[in-house]
Amino acid sequence: MIFLKMMKQVPLMDNNKKTFKDFIAEDLDVFFDLDEMATEHELEGKFVPLIISDNQSNDKRTGMSRDQSYASQEVFKQYKTIYVKAADFYIPKVDSVIVLDDHEYYVEEAGDEKGVIRIVISANES
């Protein structure tokens, strides 16, 4: 009898359980919090929280280092990887131009990774 009374007091499992996607969305809010990891930047005319990694090196050439390859062409490239919440931006097309903080960059790679858009951009330096 006591056991039945205790069972009535224990709340039943809620049918509105959080899914894995819900937990990921909550984690994204932490990562893109301006007081945590993100900083606000102007991306395509819109101010959004971004996480930016400089000097991303994803060179697929073989036999020659990236610096040697670009030096032989007298062109140097600066790479950055941008992470932005999918809710705040779109996936740009590869080889298109986007504007980040009033500078134009070429899109090298872009894709959605579980609610985060990852964009690898480059700019020529001389």
Biotite code that builds the C-alpha atoms (Angstrom):
import biotite.structure as struc

atoms = struc.array([
    struc.Atom([0.000, 0.000, 0.000], chain_id="A", res_id=1, res_name="MET", atom_name="CA", element="C"),
    struc.Atom([2.805, 2.421, 0.871], chain_id="A", res_id=2, res_name="ILE", atom_name="CA", element="C"),
    struc.Atom([4.504, 1.499, -2.386], chain_id="A", res_id=3, res_name="PHE", atom_name="CA", element="C"),
    struc.Atom([1.369, 2.483, -4.375], chain_id="A", res_id=4, res_name="LEU", atom_name="CA", element="C"),
    struc.Atom([1.184, 5.843, -2.600], chain_id="A", res_id=5, res_name="LYS", atom_name="CA", element="C"),
    struc.Atom([4.829, 6.487, -3.460], chain_id="A", res_id=6, res_name="MET", atom_name="CA", element="C"),
    struc.Atom([4.203, 5.568, -7.088], chain_id="A", res_id=7, res_name="MET", atom_name="CA", element="C"),
    struc.Atom([1.437, 8.157, -7.331], chain_id="A", res_id=8, res_name="LYS", atom_name="CA", element="C"),
    struc.Atom([3.782, 10.863, -6.047], chain_id="A", res_id=9, res_name="GLN", atom_name="CA", element="C"),
    struc.Atom([6.549, 10.086, -8.528], chain_id="A", res_id=10, res_name="VAL", atom_name="CA", element="C"),
    struc.Atom([5.944, 12.016, -11.746], chain_id="A", res_id=11, res_name="PRO", atom_name="CA", element="C"),
    struc.Atom([5.588, 9.861, -14.807], chain_id="A", res_id=12, res_name="LEU", atom_name="CA", element="C"),
    struc.Atom([8.052, 10.191, -17.654], chain_id="A", res_id=13, res_name="MET", atom_name="CA", element="C"),
    struc.Atom([7.215, 13.117, -19.869], chain_id="A", res_id=14, res_name="ASP", atom_name="CA", element="C"),
    struc.Atom([6.394, 12.286, -23.478], chain_id="A", res_id=15, res_name="ASN", atom_name="CA", element="C"),
    struc.Atom([8.164, 15.509, -24.469], chain_id="A", res_id=16, res_name="ASN", atom_name="CA", element="C"),
    struc.Atom([11.652, 14.098, -23.933], chain_id="A", res_id=17, res_name="LYS", atom_name="CA", element="C"),
    struc.Atom([14.556, 16.038, -25.300], chain_id="A", res_id=18, res_name="LYS", atom_name="CA", element="C"),
    struc.Atom([16.130, 14.566, -28.369], chain_id="A", res_id=19, res_name="THR", atom_name="CA", element="C"),
    struc.Atom([19.813, 14.493, -29.222], chain_id="A", res_id=20, res_name="PHE", atom_name="CA", element="C"),
    struc.Atom([19.164, 17.393, -31.623], chain_id="A", res_id=21, res_name="LYS", atom_name="CA", element="C"),
    struc.Atom([17.719, 19.426, -28.743], chain_id="A", res_id=22, res_name="ASP", atom_name="CA", element="C"),
    struc.Atom([20.876, 18.910, -26.698], chain_id="A", res_id=23, res_name="PHE", atom_name="CA", element="C"),
    struc.Atom([23.065, 19.895, -29.669], chain_id="A", res_id=24, res_name="ILE", atom_name="CA", element="C"),
    struc.Atom([21.021, 23.077, -30.177], chain_id="A", res_id=25, res_name="ALA", atom_name="CA", element="C"),
    struc.Atom([21.509, 23.986, -26.508], chain_id="A", res_id=26, res_name="GLU", atom_name="CA", element="C"),
    struc.Atom([25.249, 23.362, -26.792], chain_id="A", res_id=27, res_name="ASP", atom_name="CA", element="C"),
    struc.Atom([25.411, 25.597, -29.859], chain_id="A", res_id=28, res_name="LEU", atom_name="CA", element="C"),
    struc.Atom([23.932, 28.424, -27.820], chain_id="A", res_id=29, res_name="ASP", atom_name="CA", element="C"),
    struc.Atom([26.888, 28.094, -25.427], chain_id="A", res_id=30, res_name="VAL", atom_name="CA", element="C"),
    struc.Atom([29.522, 27.943, -28.166], chain_id="A", res_id=31, res_name="PHE", atom_name="CA", element="C"),
    struc.Atom([28.088, 30.935, -29.989], chain_id="A", res_id=32, res_name="PHE", atom_name="CA", element="C"),
    struc.Atom([27.569, 32.987, -26.828], chain_id="A", res_id=33, res_name="ASP", atom_name="CA", element="C"),
    struc.Atom([29.472, 36.267, -27.173], chain_id="A", res_id=34, res_name="LEU", atom_name="CA", element="C"),
    struc.Atom([30.694, 35.907, -23.571], chain_id="A", res_id=35, res_name="ASP", atom_name="CA", element="C"),
    struc.Atom([32.104, 32.450, -24.260], chain_id="A", res_id=36, res_name="GLU", atom_name="CA", element="C"),
    struc.Atom([33.760, 31.555, -27.592], chain_id="A", res_id=37, res_name="MET", atom_name="CA", element="C"),
    struc.Atom([32.134, 33.645, -30.309], chain_id="A", res_id=38, res_name="ALA", atom_name="CA", element="C"),
    struc.Atom([32.799, 37.203, -31.399], chain_id="A", res_id=39, res_name="THR", atom_name="CA", element="C"),
    struc.Atom([30.472, 39.427, -33.375], chain_id="A", res_id=40, res_name="GLU", atom_name="CA", element="C"),
    struc.Atom([31.438, 40.080, -36.992], chain_id="A", res_id=41, res_name="HIS", atom_name="CA", element="C"),
    struc.Atom([29.777, 41.537, -40.037], chain_id="A", res_id=42, res_name="GLU", atom_name="CA", element="C"),
    struc.Atom([29.128, 38.728, -42.513], chain_id="A", res_id=43, res_name="LEU", atom_name="CA", element="C"),
    struc.Atom([27.436, 39.713, -45.776], chain_id="A", res_id=44, res_name="GLU", atom_name="CA", element="C"),
    struc.Atom([26.039, 42.894, -44.194], chain_id="A", res_id=45, res_name="GLY", atom_name="CA", element="C"),
    struc.Atom([24.597, 41.144, -41.127], chain_id="A", res_id=46, res_name="LYS", atom_name="CA", element="C"),
    struc.Atom([26.148, 41.174, -37.650], chain_id="A", res_id=47, res_name="PHE", atom_name="CA", element="C"),
    struc.Atom([26.287, 37.619, -36.327], chain_id="A", res_id=48, res_name="VAL", atom_name="CA", element="C"),
    struc.Atom([28.249, 35.697, -33.677], chain_id="A", res_id=49, res_name="PRO", atom_name="CA", element="C"),
    struc.Atom([31.053, 33.739, -35.346], chain_id="A", res_id=50, res_name="LEU", atom_name="CA", element="C"),
    struc.Atom([33.943, 31.545, -34.354], chain_id="A", res_id=51, res_name="ILE", atom_name="CA", element="C"),
    struc.Atom([36.878, 32.213, -36.677], chain_id="A", res_id=52, res_name="ILE", atom_name="CA", element="C"),
    struc.Atom([40.047, 30.164, -36.973], chain_id="A", res_id=53, res_name="SER", atom_name="CA", element="C"),
    struc.Atom([42.927, 31.833, -38.817], chain_id="A", res_id=54, res_name="ASP", atom_name="CA", element="C"),
    struc.Atom([45.565, 30.149, -40.983], chain_id="A", res_id=55, res_name="ASN", atom_name="CA", element="C"),
    struc.Atom([43.577, 27.042, -41.717], chain_id="A", res_id=56, res_name="GLN", atom_name="CA", element="C"),
    struc.Atom([45.805, 24.870, -43.852], chain_id="A", res_id=57, res_name="SER", atom_name="CA", element="C"),
    struc.Atom([43.990, 22.265, -45.880], chain_id="A", res_id=58, res_name="ASN", atom_name="CA", element="C"),
    struc.Atom([46.312, 22.072, -48.842], chain_id="A", res_id=59, res_name="ASP", atom_name="CA", element="C"),
    struc.Atom([45.742, 19.003, -50.969], chain_id="A", res_id=60, res_name="LYS", atom_name="CA", element="C"),
    struc.Atom([48.756, 19.501, -53.269], chain_id="A", res_id=61, res_name="ARG", atom_name="CA", element="C"),
    struc.Atom([51.530, 16.948, -53.100], chain_id="A", res_id=62, res_name="THR", atom_name="CA", element="C"),
    struc.Atom([55.232, 17.245, -53.747], chain_id="A", res_id=63, res_name="GLY", atom_name="CA", element="C"),
    struc.Atom([55.432, 20.943, -52.930], chain_id="A", res_id=64, res_name="MET", atom_name="CA", element="C"),
    struc.Atom([54.600, 22.879, -49.802], chain_id="A", res_id=65, res_name="SER", atom_name="CA", element="C"),
    struc.Atom([51.866, 25.467, -49.971], chain_id="A", res_id=66, res_name="ARG", atom_name="CA", element="C"),
    struc.Atom([54.395, 28.272, -49.469], chain_id="A", res_id=67, res_name="ASP", atom_name="CA", element="C"),
    struc.Atom([56.604, 26.967, -52.279], chain_id="A", res_id=68, res_name="GLN", atom_name="CA", element="C"),
    struc.Atom([53.626, 26.619, -54.593], chain_id="A", res_id=69, res_name="SER", atom_name="CA", element="C"),
    struc.Atom([52.367, 30.133, -53.957], chain_id="A", res_id=70, res_name="TYR", atom_name="CA", element="C"),
    struc.Atom([55.861, 31.658, -53.998], chain_id="A", res_id=71, res_name="ALA", atom_name="CA", element="C"),
    struc.Atom([56.435, 30.199, -57.441], chain_id="A", res_id=72, res_name="SER", atom_name="CA", element="C"),
    struc.Atom([53.282, 31.990, -58.560], chain_id="A", res_id=73, res_name="GLN", atom_name="CA", element="C"),
    struc.Atom([54.107, 35.113, -56.546], chain_id="A", res_id=74, res_name="GLU", atom_name="CA", element="C"),
    struc.Atom([50.719, 34.783, -54.866], chain_id="A", res_id=75, res_name="VAL", atom_name="CA", element="C"),
    struc.Atom([50.188, 34.088, -51.186], chain_id="A", res_id=76, res_name="PHE", atom_name="CA", element="C"),
    struc.Atom([46.829, 33.043, -49.750], chain_id="A", res_id=77, res_name="LYS", atom_name="CA", element="C"),
    struc.Atom([45.468, 33.665, -46.310], chain_id="A", res_id=78, res_name="GLN", atom_name="CA", element="C"),
    struc.Atom([42.950, 31.071, -45.104], chain_id="A", res_id=79, res_name="TYR", atom_name="CA", element="C"),
    struc.Atom([40.289, 31.356, -42.425], chain_id="A", res_id=80, res_name="LYS", atom_name="CA", element="C"),
    struc.Atom([37.632, 28.967, -41.262], chain_id="A", res_id=81, res_name="THR", atom_name="CA", element="C"),
    struc.Atom([34.341, 30.487, -40.169], chain_id="A", res_id=82, res_name="ILE", atom_name="CA", element="C"),
    struc.Atom([31.818, 28.690, -37.968], chain_id="A", res_id=83, res_name="TYR", atom_name="CA", element="C"),
    struc.Atom([28.313, 30.157, -37.838], chain_id="A", res_id=84, res_name="VAL", atom_name="CA", element="C"),
    struc.Atom([25.004, 28.773, -36.608], chain_id="A", res_id=85, res_name="LYS", atom_name="CA", element="C"),
    struc.Atom([22.883, 27.465, -39.481], chain_id="A", res_id=86, res_name="ALA", atom_name="CA", element="C"),
    struc.Atom([19.966, 29.503, -38.125], chain_id="A", res_id=87, res_name="ALA", atom_name="CA", element="C"),
    struc.Atom([21.998, 32.709, -38.641], chain_id="A", res_id=88, res_name="ASP", atom_name="CA", element="C"),
    struc.Atom([23.408, 32.187, -42.144], chain_id="A", res_id=89, res_name="PHE", atom_name="CA", element="C"),
    struc.Atom([23.218, 30.136, -45.322], chain_id="A", res_id=90, res_name="TYR", atom_name="CA", element="C"),
    struc.Atom([25.651, 27.746, -47.014], chain_id="A", res_id=91, res_name="ILE", atom_name="CA", element="C"),
    struc.Atom([27.469, 29.810, -49.658], chain_id="A", res_id=92, res_name="PRO", atom_name="CA", element="C"),
    struc.Atom([28.481, 28.275, -52.969], chain_id="A", res_id=93, res_name="LYS", atom_name="CA", element="C"),
    struc.Atom([32.097, 27.237, -53.444], chain_id="A", res_id=94, res_name="VAL", atom_name="CA", element="C"),
    struc.Atom([34.024, 29.772, -55.586], chain_id="A", res_id=95, res_name="ASP", atom_name="CA", element="C"),
    struc.Atom([31.624, 32.565, -54.655], chain_id="A", res_id=96, res_name="SER", atom_name="CA", element="C"),
    struc.Atom([32.745, 35.744, -52.899], chain_id="A", res_id=97, res_name="VAL", atom_name="CA", element="C"),
    struc.Atom([31.564, 36.669, -49.424], chain_id="A", res_id=98, res_name="ILE", atom_name="CA", element="C"),
    struc.Atom([32.285, 39.787, -47.405], chain_id="A", res_id=99, res_name="VAL", atom_name="CA", element="C"),
    struc.Atom([33.569, 39.430, -43.843], chain_id="A", res_id=100, res_name="LEU", atom_name="CA", element="C"),
    struc.Atom([34.216, 42.634, -41.901], chain_id="A", res_id=101, res_name="ASP", atom_name="CA", element="C"),
    struc.Atom([34.433, 44.713, -45.104], chain_id="A", res_id=102, res_name="ASP", atom_name="CA", element="C"),
    struc.Atom([36.970, 42.333, -46.761], chain_id="A", res_id=103, res_name="HIS", atom_name="CA", element="C"),
    struc.Atom([36.180, 40.099, -49.712], chain_id="A", res_id=104, res_name="GLU", atom_name="CA", element="C"),
    struc.Atom([37.054, 36.412, -49.488], chain_id="A", res_id=105, res_name="TYR", atom_name="CA", element="C"),
    struc.Atom([36.664, 33.465, -51.845], chain_id="A", res_id=106, res_name="TYR", atom_name="CA", element="C"),
    struc.Atom([34.703, 30.470, -50.574], chain_id="A", res_id=107, res_name="VAL", atom_name="CA", element="C"),
    struc.Atom([36.939, 27.388, -50.765], chain_id="A", res_id=108, res_name="GLU", atom_name="CA", element="C"),
    struc.Atom([34.643, 24.964, -48.914], chain_id="A", res_id=109, res_name="GLU", atom_name="CA", element="C"),
    struc.Atom([31.245, 25.191, -47.226], chain_id="A", res_id=110, res_name="ALA", atom_name="CA", element="C"),
    struc.Atom([28.855, 22.794, -45.553], chain_id="A", res_id=111, res_name="GLY", atom_name="CA", element="C"),
    struc.Atom([26.472, 22.190, -42.671], chain_id="A", res_id=112, res_name="ASP", atom_name="CA", element="C"),
    struc.Atom([27.803, 20.111, -39.804], chain_id="A", res_id=113, res_name="GLU", atom_name="CA", element="C"),
    struc.Atom([24.967, 19.367, -37.365], chain_id="A", res_id=114, res_name="LYS", atom_name="CA", element="C"),
    struc.Atom([23.537, 22.881, -37.265], chain_id="A", res_id=115, res_name="GLY", atom_name="CA", element="C"),
    struc.Atom([26.859, 24.681, -37.694], chain_id="A", res_id=116, res_name="VAL", atom_name="CA", element="C"),
    struc.Atom([27.905, 26.025, -41.062], chain_id="A", res_id=117, res_name="ILE", atom_name="CA", element="C"),
    struc.Atom([31.645, 25.652, -41.664], chain_id="A", res_id=118, res_name="ARG", atom_name="CA", element="C"),
    struc.Atom([33.044, 27.968, -44.339], chain_id="A", res_id=119, res_name="ILE", atom_name="CA", element="C"),
    struc.Atom([36.699, 27.901, -45.416], chain_id="A", res_id=120, res_name="VAL", atom_name="CA", element="C"),
    struc.Atom([37.611, 31.198, -47.077], chain_id="A", res_id=121, res_name="ILE", atom_name="CA", element="C"),
    struc.Atom([40.744, 32.575, -48.681], chain_id="A", res_id=122, res_name="SER", atom_name="CA", element="C"),
    struc.Atom([42.133, 35.883, -49.780], chain_id="A", res_id=123, res_name="ALA", atom_name="CA", element="C"),
    struc.Atom([45.170, 36.634, -51.901], chain_id="A", res_id=124, res_name="ASN", atom_name="CA", element="C"),
    struc.Atom([48.032, 38.495, -50.299], chain_id="A", res_id=125, res_name="GLU", atom_name="CA", element="C"),
    struc.Atom([51.062, 39.958, -52.006], chain_id="A", res_id=126, res_name="SER", atom_name="CA", element="C"),
])
